[in-house]
Amino acid sequence: MQTITLGAVEITRVVEWHAPMGPAAAVFPGLTPDKWEEHAAWLVPDFWDPEQDAFSVNVQTWVLRSGGMTVLVDTGVGNDKERPHMPAWTHLRTGYLDRLAAAGVRPEDVDVVVNTHLHPDHVGWNTRLVDGEWVPTFPNATYLIPRSDFDHWNPAEDRPRRGTLGDVTVEQICGSMFEDSILPVHRAGHAVLWEGERRRIDSALTLEAAPGHTPGSCVVRLESGTDRALFAGDMMHTPLQFAEPDCDTCLSEDQAGAVRTRRRLLEQAADTGTLVFPGHFPGHGGAEVRREGSAFAISRWAPFDRT
């Protein structure tokens, strides 16, 4: 468990799951092996295993205590979920709720849940299985869900979905995600389907649209006193994308759009001294960056302990 304070906002990182993912060459088709080798001195061991050609991933929640509210940014994979095309995520039994409790957060304490986008590793603990039914895990929370993603993944809409991982589509990876992790929250009246460029959560926290990885991808911007942070969801999957910002994963619905969004947000972060916290970074969890030519470099790691 790790906690830092930025301005008047307390931030705790709660890790649900950690594992190597790969092969990296398949997930990042634009990143050739020499690019990983070039940056191995700081990618190994936290972010890349060269022997397996695997990049390391945390599935984690950012707990933000701000203005008397408890806000969760993304809710991981969840227990008991059926994900046949992702065996590592199928029927998990993790101690996630115990880890939240160790951070001083009971399910009934949560005021707001933010899903930065609707992929199964960001929405899983939206619900839990009780007597054979999926029910909202956080009974007093408002769940802020991007409407564009809600519509995109709603089976009733029959939208084209483009992300792939080898021979498996992202649609297959998502499996029953919409039915087990989104619809129960919506039917219970806890979901707010937000749209537009931004939505204020409180005086320190703002949701901002960041499309590309999915149509409704968003980020949470923290501005409190002189401190700045960006909780960036899947804007990035590896810190190598600081140095190679034009390289995207094969998982994005709109890779060109994801590149534009990443560049825009990293430029803003570099110009304002903003700490960037992507959803999946292990190690220190995030970094402050500076411009370096047409790319970016790490000025300092976030002050969390390494995981």
For each residue, the residues with C-beta under 8 A, 3 or more apart:
1: 12 13 14 99 102 103
2: 12 13 285 304 305 307
3: 10 11 12 13 103
4: 10 11 302 303 304
5: 8 9 10 11
6: 9 11 222 224 227 228 229 275
7: 204 222 223 224 225 226 227
8: 5 66 67 204 224 225
9: 5 6 64 65 66 204 205 222 224 227
10: 3 4 5 64 65 66
11: 3 4 5 6 62 63 64 65 229
12: 1 2 3 62 63 65 103 105
13: 1 2 3 60 61 62 63 285 304 307
14: 1 60 61 62 63 96 99 100 103
15: 18 58 59 60 99 307
16: 59 60 61 76 77 94 96 99 125
17: 58 59 76 77 92 94
18: 15 56 57 58 59 282 307
19: 56 57 88
20: 49 52 54 55 56 57
21: 24 27 54 55 56 57
22: 25 26 27 49 52 53 54 55
23: 26 27 52 53 54
24: 21 27 28 31 36 48 53 54 55 238
25: 22 28 29 31 32 33 53
26: 22 23 29 165 166 250
27: 21 22 23 24 55 165 237 249 250 251
28: 24 25 31 55 237 238 240 247 248 249 250
29: 25 26 250
30: 244 246 247 248
31: 24 25 28 35 36 240 244 247
32: 25 35
33: 25 36 37 53
34: 37 38
35: 31 32 38 39 240 243 244 247
36: 24 31 33 39 40 43 48 50 53 240
37: 33 34 40 50
38: 34 35
39: 35 36 42 43 240 243
40: 36 37 43 44 48 50
41: 44
42: 39 239 298
43: 36 39 40 46 47 48 238 239 240
44: 40 41 47 48 49 50
45: 48 49
46: 43 56 282 283 284 306
47: 43 44 55 56 238 239 240 281 282 283
48: 24 36 40 43 44 45 54 55 56 238 240
49: 20 22 44 45 52 53 54 55 56
50: 36 37 40 44 53
51:
52: 20 22 23 49
53: 22 23 24 25 33 36 49 50
54: 20 21 22 23 24 48 49
55: 20 21 22 24 27 28 47 48 49 237 238
56: 18 19 20 21 46 47 48 49 282
57: 18 19 20 21 237 280 282
58: 15 17 18 280 281 282 285 307
59: 15 16 17 18 76 77 121 280
60: 13 14 15 16 74 76 279 280 285
61: 13 14 16 72 73 74 75 76 96 100 125
62: 11 12 13 14 72 73 74 220 231 277
63: 11 12 13 14 70 71 72 73 100 103 105
64: 9 10 11 70 71 72 73 205 220 222 231
65: 9 10 11 12 69 70 71
66: 8 9 10 69 71 201 202 204 205 222 224
67: 8 202 203 204
68:
69: 65 66 111 112 201 202
70: 63 64 65 105 109 110 111 112
71: 63 64 65 66 110 111 112 113 114 201 205 220
72: 61 62 63 64 75 105 110 112 113 114 138 141
73: 61 62 63 64 114 116 220 231
74: 60 61 62 114 115 116 122 123 233 279
75: 61 72 78 113 115 122 123 124 125 126 137
76: 16 17 59 60 61 94 96 121 122 124 125
77: 16 17 59 81 83 89 92 94 120 121 124 125
78: 75 81 92 96 120 123 124 125 126 127 128 181
79: 91 92 93 94 96 124 125 128 129
80: 91 92 93 128 129
81: 77 78 89 90 91 92 120 124 175 176 177 180 181
82: 90 91 175 176 180
83: 77 86 87 89 90 120 173 175 177
84: 87 90 175
85: 168 172 173 175
86: 83 89 90 120 173 175
87: 83 84 90
88: 19
89: 77 81 83 86 92 120 121 124
90: 81 82 83 84 86 87
91: 79 80 81 82
92: 17 77 78 79 80 81 89
93: 79 80
94: 16 17 76 77 79
95: 98 99
96: 14 16 61 76 78 79 99 100 125
97: 100 101 107 125 137
98: 95 101 102
99: 1 14 15 16 95 96 102 103
100: 14 61 63 96 97 103 105 106 107
101: 97 98 104 105 106
102: 1 98 99
103: 1 3 12 14 63 99 100
104: 101 109
105: 12 63 70 72 100 101 109 110
106: 100 101 109
107: 97 100 110 137 138 139
108: 138 139 140
109: 70 104 105 106 140
110: 70 71 72 105 107 113 138 140 141
111: 69 70 71 140 141 142
112: 69 70 71 72 141 142 143 144 201
113: 71 72 75 110 126 138 141 142 143 144
114: 71 72 73 74 144 201 207 218 220
115: 74 75 118 122 123 126 143 144 145 146 149
116: 73 74 122 210 217 218 219 220 231 232 233 234 279
117: 122 146 149 213 214 216 217 218 233 234
118: 115 122 123 145 146 149 150 152 153 174 177 178 182 214 216
119: 122 123 170 173 174 177 214 234 251
120: 77 78 81 83 86 89 123 124 173 174 175 177 181
121: 59 76 77 89 124
122: 74 75 76 115 116 117 118 119 233 234 279
123: 74 75 78 115 118 119 120 126 177 181 182
124: 75 76 77 78 79 81 89 120 121 127 177 181
125: 16 61 75 76 77 78 79 96 97 128 137
126: 75 78 113 115 123 136 137 138 143 181 182 184 185
127: 78 124 134 135 136 137 180 181 184 185
128: 78 79 80 125 134 135 137
129: 79 80 132 133 134 135
130: 133 134 135
131:
132: 129
133: 129 130 184
134: 127 128 129 130 180 181 184
135: 127 128 129 130 184 188
136: 126 127 139 141 143 184 185 188 190
137: 75 97 107 125 126 127 128
138: 72 107 108 110 113 126 141 143 190
139: 107 108 136
140: 108 109 110 111
141: 72 110 111 112 113 136 138 190
142: 111 112 113 190 192
143: 112 113 115 126 136 138 185 190 191 192
144: 112 113 114 115 192 194 199 201 207
145: 115 118 149 150 182 185 186 191 192 193 194
146: 115 117 118 149 150 193 194 195 209 215 216 217 218
147: 150 151 193 194 195 216
148: 151 152 195 211 214 215 216
149: 115 117 118 145 146 152 153 214 215 216 217
150: 118 145 146 147 153 154 182 186 191 193 216
151: 147 148 154 157 159
152: 118 148 149 157 159 161 214 215 216 253
153: 118 149 150 159 161 174 177 178 182
154: 150 151 157 159 178
155: 158 178 179
156:
157: 151 152 154
158: 155
159: 151 152 153 154
160:
161: 152 153 169 170 171 253
162: 170 252 253 254
163: 169 170 171 250 251 252 253
164: 167 168 169 170 250 251
165: 26 27 168 169 170 173 250 251
166: 26
167: 164
168: 85 164 165 172 173
169: 161 163 164 165 172 173
170: 119 161 162 163 164 165 173 174 251 253
171: 161 163 174
172: 85 168 169 175
173: 83 85 86 119 120 165 168 169 170
174: 118 119 120 153 170 171 177 178
175: 81 82 83 84 85 86 120 172
176: 81 82 179 180
177: 81 83 118 119 120 123 124 153 174 180 181 182
178: 118 153 154 155 174 181 182 183
179: 155 176 182 183
180: 81 82 127 134 176 177 183 184
181: 78 81 120 123 124 126 127 134 177 178 184 185
182: 118 123 126 145 150 153 177 178 179 185 186 191
183: 178 179 180 186 187
184: 126 127 133 134 135 136 180 181 187 188
185: 126 127 136 143 145 181 182 188 190 191
186: 145 150 182 183 189 190 191 193
187: 183 184
188: 135 136 184 185
189: 186
190: 136 138 141 142 143 185 186
191: 143 145 150 182 185 186
192: 142 143 144 145
193: 145 146 147 150 186
194: 144 145 146 147 199 207
195: 146 147 148
196: 199 209
197: 208 209
198: 206 207 208 209
199: 144 194 196 206 207
200: 203 205 206 207
201: 66 69 71 112 114 144 205 206 207 220
202: 66 67 69 205
203: 67 200
204: 7 8 9 66 67 222 223 224
205: 9 64 66 71 200 201 202 220 221 222
206: 198 199 200 201 220 221 223
207: 114 144 194 198 199 200 201 218 219 220 221
208: 197 198 218 219 220 221
209: 146 196 197 198 216 217 218
210: 116 213 217 218 219 232 233 235 261 265
211: 148 214 215 216 217 254 257 261
212: 217 248 252 253 254 255 256 257 258 259 260 261 262
213: 117 210 217 233 234 235 249 251 252 253 254 258 261
214: 117 118 119 148 149 152 211 217 234 252 253
215: 146 148 149 152 211 253 254
216: 117 118 146 147 148 149 150 152 209 211
217: 116 117 146 149 209 210 211 212 213 214 233 234 235 258 261
218: 114 116 117 146 207 208 209 210 233
219: 116 207 208 210 230 231 232 233 235 265
220: 62 64 71 73 114 116 201 205 206 207 208 230 231
221: 205 206 207 208 228 229 230 231
222: 6 7 9 64 66 204 205 227 228 229 230 231
223: 7 204 206 227 228
224: 6 7 8 9 66 204 227
225: 7 8
226: 7
227: 6 7 9 222 223 224
228: 6 221 222 223 269 272 273 274 275
229: 6 11 221 222 274 275 276 277 286
230: 219 220 221 222 265 269 274 275 276 277
231: 62 64 73 116 219 220 221 222 277 279
232: 116 210 219 235 236 265 276 277 278 279
233: 74 116 117 122 210 213 217 218 219 278 279
234: 116 117 119 122 213 214 217 237 251 278 279 280
235: 210 213 217 219 232 258 261 262 265 278
236: 232 239 241 242 262 276 278 281
237: 27 28 55 57 234 241 249 278 280
238: 24 28 43 47 48 55 241 281
239: 42 43 47 236 242 281 283 287 298
240: 28 31 35 36 39 43 47 48 243 244 247
241: 236 237 238 244 245 247 262
242: 236 239 245 266 287 289 295 296 297 298
243: 35 39 240 292 295 296 297
244: 30 31 35 240 241 247 295
245: 241 242 259 262 263 266 295 296
246: 30 259 263
247: 28 30 31 35 240 241 244
248: 28 30 212 252 255 258 259 262
249: 27 28 213 237 252 255 258
250: 26 27 28 29 163 164 165
251: 27 119 163 164 165 170 213 234
252: 162 163 212 213 214 248 249 255 257 258
253: 152 161 162 163 170 212 213 214 215
254: 162 211 212 213 215 257 258
255: 212 248 249 252 258 259
256: 212 259 260
257: 211 212 252 254 260 261
258: 212 213 217 235 248 249 252 254 255 261 262
259: 212 245 246 248 255 256 262 263
260: 212 256 257 263 264
261: 210 211 212 213 217 235 257 258 264 265
262: 212 235 236 241 245 248 258 259 265 266
263: 245 246 259 260 266 267
264: 260 261 267 268
265: 210 219 230 232 235 261 262 268 269 276
266: 242 245 262 263 269 270 276 289 296
267: 263 264 270 271 291
268: 264 265 271 272 274
269: 228 230 265 266 272 273 274 275 276 288 289
270: 266 267 289 290 291 296
271: 267 268 291
272: 228 268 269
273: 228 269 288
274: 228 229 230 268 269 288
275: 6 228 229 230 269 286 287 288 302
276: 229 230 232 236 265 266 269 286 287 288 289
277: 62 229 230 231 232 281 285 286 302
278: 232 233 234 235 236 237 281 286
279: 60 74 116 122 231 232 233 234
280: 57 58 59 60 234 237
281: 47 58 236 238 239 277 278 284 285 286
282: 18 46 47 56 57 58 285 306 307
283: 46 47 239 301 306 307
284: 46 281 287 301 302 303 304 305 306
285: 2 13 58 60 277 281 282 302 304 307
286: 229 275 276 277 278 281 301 302 304
287: 239 242 275 276 284 298 299 300 301 302
288: 269 273 274 275 276 298 299 300 302
289: 242 266 269 270 276 296 297 298 299
290: 270 296 297 299
291: 267 270 271 295 296
292: 243 295 296 297
293:
294:
295: 242 243 244 245 291 292
296: 242 243 245 266 270 289 290 291 292
297: 242 243 289 290 292
298: 42 239 242 287 288 289 301
299: 287 288 289 290
300: 287 288
301: 283 284 286 287 298
302: 4 275 277 284 285 286 287 288
303: 4 284
304: 2 4 13 284 285 286 307
305: 2 284
306: 46 282 283 284
307: 2 13 15 18 58 282 283 285 304
